[in-house]
Amino acid sequence: MFFNRILAALAAALIIATYSTGAARAGDTATLEVLGFSPDGKIFAFEEYGVQDGSGFPYANRYYIDTHSDSYLPETPFRAMFQEDGASVEDVRAKVKALGETIIEDDALAENPGFIAGSNMITELSADPHRMLVLPNSYTLSGAEALEFRLEELPMDNGSCHGLGEAKGFRLLQVAQKPGEETALIHEDKTVPKSRGCPLGYRLHGVRLFSPDGAQPVYSVMIAIRKLGFEGPDYRYMAVTGTM
């Protein structure tokens, strides 16, 4: 146990040295691929993949979300990382794809991509990273009511991220657009799940809407998570879903 504590301390010191000297700030930004919605709109799925900073191991994660309850489907998400020499991103993506298609086939999701109502890449500096105001369709003269989402970062009790910032959670609101309407609380962290690592901040990445035939329209708000990485800040993604 004493030896493990020494290793942990050395790892933390190495991370701090890397950030403070500026010798390496590569980080790892996952590639995001939205897979789509199920035909009835009850499932939203996306994948993130890349090569982990520091280790160089390829990884892929697939998320399948119940849009009505904003919860992961049973046995999901599917996460994989290959640590063998010569393993590729394509190899690990194939593994999580095979797992994901036990839930729903990719072709069924691809037929229902939804409507991209708003997009804000992590490299975008001119937009507000914590507010997104969108129309539910491209027919601006239809009189459709706009949708506004706001993200608020919250301090958490997870403590310091190796002295490089405080761990944060977030609150997501759907802001009322008409007098008499109430702003809705969509999501609020009480704790930060271990799967997020050490999150230093969040930003709204995009809003995607889907109106299935004969069923209630749904939305997916994509959120980019800036977290502590080995060689710099890492970015991963999550989705908050609901009905309209």
C-alpha positions in Angstrom: 0.0 0.0 0.0 2.9 2.4 0.8 4.4 1.6 -2.6 1.1 2.4 -4.3 1.0 5.8 -2.5 4.4 6.6 -3.7 3.5 5.7 -7.3 0.3 7.9 -7.1 2.4 10.8 -5.7 4.9 10.5 -8.5 2.2 10.3 -11.1 0.6 13.5 -9.7 3.9 15.3 -9.7 4.6 14.3 -13.3 1.2 15.7 -14.3 1.8 19.0 -12.5 5.3 19.3 -14.0 3.9 18.7 -17.5 1.3 21.4 -17.1 3.5 23.9 -15.3 6.4 23.7 -17.7 4.3 23.8 -20.8 6.6 21.1 -22.3 3.6 19.1 -23.6 0.1 20.3 -23.9 -1.2 17.9 -26.5 -4.1 16.6 -24.6 -6.7 14.3 -26.2 -9.9 15.5 -27.9 -12.2 12.6 -28.7 -13.8 12.5 -32.1 -17.6 12.6 -31.7 -19.9 10.7 -34.1 -23.7 11.0 -33.5 -25.2 7.7 -34.5 -28.8 8.9 -34.5 -32.2 8.1 -32.9 -34.4 5.0 -32.9 -37.4 5.3 -35.3 -39.7 6.0 -32.3 -37.3 8.6 -30.8 -36.9 6.7 -27.5 -33.2 6.0 -28.0 -30.4 8.4 -28.8 -26.9 7.0 -29.5 -23.5 8.5 -30.1 -19.9 7.4 -30.1 -16.6 9.0 -29.1 -13.2 7.6 -30.0 -9.5 8.5 -30.3 -6.1 7.7 -29.0 -5.4 8.3 -25.3 -2.8 10.9 -24.5 0.2 9.6 -22.6 -0.4 5.9 -23.2 -1.2 6.1 -27.0 -3.8 3.4 -26.6 -6.8 3.5 -28.9 -10.3 3.7 -27.3 -13.9 3.9 -28.2 -17.1 4.5 -26.2 -20.7 4.1 -27.3 -23.6 5.6 -25.4 -27.3 4.6 -25.7 -29.7 6.8 -23.9 -33.4 6.5 -23.1 -34.5 10.0 -24.3 -37.6 10.0 -22.1 -35.9 9.3 -18.8 -32.4 10.7 -19.7 -30.7 7.5 -18.5 -28.4 4.9 -20.1 -30.0 1.8 -21.4 -29.2 -1.4 -19.3 -25.7 -2.8 -19.8 -24.6 0.5 -21.5 -22.4 2.5 -22.1 -20.0 0.3 -24.0 -16.3 1.3 -23.4 -13.2 -0.3 -24.8 -9.5 0.4 -24.9 -6.9 -1.8 -26.6 -3.5 -1.9 -24.9 -1.9 -4.4 -27.3 0.9 -3.3 -29.7 -0.4 -2.6 -33.2 -4.0 -2.1 -32.1 -5.8 0.5 -34.0 -8.7 2.9 -33.5 -10.6 0.9 -36.2 -10.2 -2.3 -34.2 -11.5 -0.9 -31.0 -14.4 0.9 -32.8 -15.4 -2.4 -34.4 -15.6 -4.0 -30.9 -18.0 -1.4 -29.5 -20.0 -1.4 -32.7 -20.6 -5.1 -32.4 -21.7 -4.6 -28.7 -23.9 -1.6 -29.6 -25.7 -3.4 -32.4 -27.1 -5.9 -29.8 -29.1 -2.8 -28.7 -30.1 -1.4 -32.1 -28.5 -1.7 -35.5 -26.5 1.3 -36.8 -28.5 1.4 -40.0 -31.7 2.0 -38.0 -30.1 4.9 -36.2 -28.5 6.4 -39.3 -32.0 6.6 -40.9 -33.0 9.0 -38.1 -30.2 11.5 -37.6 -32.5 14.3 -36.4 -32.1 18.0 -37.0 -28.9 19.9 -36.0 -30.4 23.0 -34.5 -27.2 24.4 -33.0 -23.5 23.6 -33.0 -20.6 25.1 -31.1 -17.2 23.4 -31.6 -14.7 23.5 -28.7 -12.4 25.6 -31.0 -15.1 28.3 -31.4 -14.1 31.4 -29.4 -16.8 33.9 -30.5 -19.8 32.0 -29.2 -21.1 31.7 -25.6 -20.1 28.2 -24.4 -22.8 28.2 -21.8 -25.9 29.4 -23.7 -27.5 28.2 -26.9 -30.7 29.6 -28.4 -32.2 27.6 -31.4 -35.2 27.2 -33.5 -36.8 23.8 -33.7 -36.7 23.8 -37.5 -35.4 25.8 -40.4 -38.7 27.4 -41.2 -38.0 30.7 -39.5 -41.4 32.2 -40.5 -43.4 29.3 -39.1 -43.8 31.0 -35.7 -42.1 28.2 -33.9 -41.1 28.9 -30.4 -37.3 29.1 -29.8 -35.5 26.7 -27.4 -32.9 28.1 -25.1 -30.5 26.0 -23.0 -28.1 27.4 -20.4 -25.3 25.5 -18.6 -24.0 26.5 -15.2 -20.9 25.1 -13.8 -21.0 23.9 -10.2 -18.2 23.4 -7.6 -18.1 19.8 -6.4 -16.7 18.1 -3.3 -14.4 15.9 -5.4 -11.5 18.2 -4.4 -8.6 19.5 -6.4 -7.5 18.0 -9.7 -3.9 17.5 -8.6 -3.6 21.2 -7.9 -4.6 22.2 -11.4 -8.1 23.3 -10.7 -11.2 22.3 -8.8 -13.5 19.5 -10.0 -16.8 20.7 -11.3 -20.3 19.5 -12.1 -23.0 21.3 -14.0 -26.6 22.4 -14.1 -28.6 22.5 -17.3 -31.7 24.7 -17.7 -34.3 25.1 -20.4 -35.1 28.8 -20.2 -38.7 30.0 -20.6 -39.3 32.1 -23.7 -42.8 33.4 -22.9 -44.2 35.4 -19.9 -45.8 33.0 -17.5 -43.7 30.0 -18.5 -41.3 28.6 -16.0 -37.6 27.8 -16.6 -37.1 24.1 -16.4 -34.3 22.3 -14.5 -33.2 19.5 -16.9 -30.1 18.2 -15.1 -28.2 19.0 -12.0 -25.1 17.1 -10.7 -25.1 16.2 -7.0 -21.8 14.4 -7.4 -19.4 13.8 -10.3 -19.4 10.2 -11.5 -16.0 8.5 -11.7 -16.4 7.9 -15.4 -15.9 11.7 -16.0 -12.5 11.6 -14.5 -11.5 15.0 -13.1 -13.7 17.5 -15.0 -12.4 21.1 -15.0 -15.2 22.6 -17.1 -18.1 22.1 -19.5 -19.5 23.8 -22.6 -22.6 23.3 -24.8 -21.5 21.5 -27.9 -24.7 21.2 -29.9 -28.5 20.7 -29.9 -30.1 18.0 -32.0 -33.9 17.5 -32.3 -36.0 14.7 -33.7 -39.7 14.4 -34.4 -40.7 10.8 -34.9 -43.9 10.0 -36.8 -46.8 9.9 -34.4 -44.7 10.3 -31.3 -43.5 13.1 -29.0 -40.5 15.1 -30.3 -37.3 14.7 -28.4 -34.0 16.6 -28.0 -30.4 15.8 -27.3 -28.1 18.5 -25.8 -24.5 17.5 -26.4 -22.0 18.7 -23.8 -18.2 18.8 -24.1 -16.4 17.9 -20.9 -12.9 19.4 -20.3 -11.1 17.1 -18.0 -7.6 16.6 -16.7 -5.4 14.6 -19.0 -1.9 13.3 -18.9 -0.3 15.7 -21.5 -2.9 18.5 -21.4 -6.7 19.0 -21.2 -8.8 16.1 -22.6 -12.3 16.5 -24.1 -15.0 13.9 -23.8 -18.8 14.2 -24.5 -22.1 13.4 -22.9 -25.7 14.0 -23.8 -28.7 15.2 -21.8 -32.0 14.2 -23.4 -35.7 15.0 -23.0 -39.0 15.4 -24.6 -40.4 18.6 -26.2 
